[in-house]
């Protein structure tokens, strides 16, 4: 099925699960402006699907016919000052309810930068890649930086890209039990590894990597993804799993309505209280959003 066919197939109906949730918070959205004078370090100009201004107005067009009440914006740029750019964007767009920054542990200015940005009412924490954790464990300065993050009551997003990352996250949660850790983009096909996170109540997960391409096609039936989603649900359940789209990166696989529909169809049979938790309440709690 082509992208045009996928979009056309989903243009008419509103999602049953979304209709059952009073509010929707999308906790994985990237904003950037490829037209600004200094450019952007990510995405690259060689990625035409992503290399275009990706700002709140375009997001609101992309999600139609669905409704989203707010987003958590994740800073993907490694440029330290782009944290301020994203926070400033949030000041002017009420859609942005919180910002997760990009300040790598071990950076010589980590503590000063964290202190600086944490003063902003939208700043909630930082994101790192799961592949960076081994180097962090081996470096006292980086571990001290994470301890500082935890002491300030901020959160840590961890982008997992391989099954081995689950064990790393479990180790991190053991060493910093008070640190709120949010793992994305799930699911990965590794149920045994995923279960390492079951007994860590401070670890949460984003269902932000559900839809995939298989033999050149993108299945749009939620039943195709049920096994993987059931595995994630069995570990995190209604209180530790959050809705997320990973927009606009999801466009590399499928447009937003497809991503939303698959997840919503999977959730449609669950009790209304669980819908509320998954689509908004967990986000409010984990990222400490105001009502």
Secondary structure, 3 states (H helix, E strand, C coil): CCHHHHHHHHCCCCCHHHHHCCCCEEEEECCECCCCCCCCCCCCCCCCCCCCCECHHHHHHHCCCCCCCEEEEECCCCCCCHHHHHHHHHHHCCCEEEEEECCCCCCCCHHHHHHHHHCCCCEEEEEEEHHHHHHHHCCHHHHHHHHHHHHCCCEEEEECCCCHHHHHHHHHHHHCCCCEEEEECCCCCCHHHHHHHCCCCCEEEEECCCCCEECCEECCCHHHHHHHHHHHHHHHHHHHEEECCCECHHHHCCCHHHHHHHHHHHHCCCCHHHHHHHHHHHHHHHCCCCC
